[in-house]
Amino acid sequence: MTDLYLTEPDFEAEITILTEEQRGRRAPPHNYIRWDFGYAEDNPLERERYLDAEIYMIWPNFLDTEGTPMQKGIPLVGTYKARMHILVREMVCYHQKRISVGLKFNCYEGGQIVARGVVTELRAISPNGN
């Protein structure tokens, strides 16, 4: 399958999709879902405690076991590797300063955490550009 995104991935992550029992989505998502990204340390759902917390347009592209982007339309349940794309390119420098291997983040949909992730590799935002 051809990659839908036109940019190189900025980083890679491992993402666990929460089930309905875990307070996630009712139905499994499909690849190319447009979730919002939030740093786990900045909880935007608790505005009174985290006044500066934001969510960002950083979208996943889930990979199959061969490392190829998964087809759209296949329900995703469990944990997957994903290539992450920062959509607002003017924010790359900001994220480059914050994102490192091991960083934990949440994926949001309608003000609800629907998945949790951890950065596994820096790609285009690597200081070397690798």
C-alpha positions in Angstrom: 0.0 0.0 0.0 1.2 3.5 -0.8 1.8 5.8 2.2 -0.9 8.4 2.4 1.3 11.0 4.0 3.5 13.1 1.8 6.2 13.9 4.4 8.8 11.6 5.9 7.7 10.3 9.3 8.9 12.5 12.1 9.3 9.7 14.6 8.1 6.2 15.3 6.1 4.9 18.2 4.4 2.0 19.7 0.7 2.7 20.3 -1.8 0.7 22.4 -5.4 1.2 21.5 -7.7 1.3 24.5 -10.7 -0.9 24.4 -14.2 0.2 25.5 -13.6 -1.5 28.8 -10.5 0.6 29.2 -12.5 3.7 28.5 -11.4 3.8 24.9 -13.5 3.8 21.7 -16.6 1.7 21.3 -15.5 0.5 17.9 -11.9 -0.1 16.8 -10.2 2.6 14.6 -8.7 2.0 11.2 -5.4 3.2 9.8 -5.0 6.9 9.0 -7.2 7.9 12.0 -6.8 11.6 12.7 -6.3 11.5 16.5 -4.9 14.4 18.4 -1.6 13.9 20.2 -0.9 15.1 23.7 2.2 14.8 25.9 1.4 12.4 28.8 3.0 14.8 31.2 0.7 17.6 30.1 -2.8 16.5 30.6 -5.1 18.8 28.6 -8.2 17.2 30.2 -7.2 18.7 33.5 -7.0 22.4 32.5 -7.1 23.6 36.1 -3.8 21.8 36.8 -2.2 22.1 33.4 -3.0 25.5 32.1 -0.5 25.4 29.2 -1.4 21.8 28.1 -2.3 21.5 24.4 -3.1 18.8 22.0 -1.5 18.7 18.6 -2.1 17.4 15.1 0.4 14.5 15.1 -1.2 11.6 13.3 -0.2 7.9 13.3 0.3 5.7 10.3 0.0 2.1 11.7 2.4 -0.5 10.4 1.9 -4.3 9.8 4.4 -6.9 11.0 6.5 -6.3 7.9 6.8 -2.5 8.6 4.5 -1.5 5.8 1.6 0.9 6.3 -1.6 -1.0 7.0 -4.5 -0.8 4.6 -7.4 1.5 5.6 -10.5 -0.3 6.7 -8.9 -3.0 8.8 -10.1 -2.7 12.5 -7.1 -2.1 14.8 -7.1 -3.8 18.2 -4.1 -4.1 20.5 -0.6 -2.6 20.2 1.0 -1.5 16.9 4.1 0.3 15.6 3.3 3.5 13.9 5.1 6.2 12.0 4.1 9.6 13.4 3.6 12.7 11.2 3.6 16.3 12.6 0.9 17.9 10.4 1.6 21.6 11.3 5.1 21.9 10.0 5.6 25.2 11.8 5.5 23.2 15.0 8.3 20.9 14.1 11.0 22.8 16.1 8.8 22.9 19.2 8.2 19.2 19.1 11.8 18.4 18.2 12.8 20.0 21.6 10.2 17.8 23.5 10.2 14.5 21.8 12.8 11.9 22.6 12.9 8.1 22.7 10.9 6.8 25.6 8.5 9.8 25.8 5.0 8.8 26.7 2.0 10.4 25.0 -1.8 10.0 24.6 -4.0 10.0 21.6 -7.2 12.0 21.9 -10.6 11.8 20.2 -13.3 14.2 21.3 -11.6 15.0 24.6 -11.2 11.4 25.4 -8.0 9.4 25.6 -8.4 6.5 23.2 -4.8 5.2 23.0 -1.5 5.5 24.8 1.9 5.5 23.1 5.7 5.7 23.6 8.3 7.1 21.2 10.6 4.3 20.0 12.7 6.1 17.3 13.4 9.6 16.0 13.2 10.0 12.3 12.9 13.3 10.5 13.0 15.3 13.8 16.3 13.6 14.8 19.0 16.2 15.3 20.9 14.3 12.5 17.7 14.3 10.3 17.8 10.5 10.3 
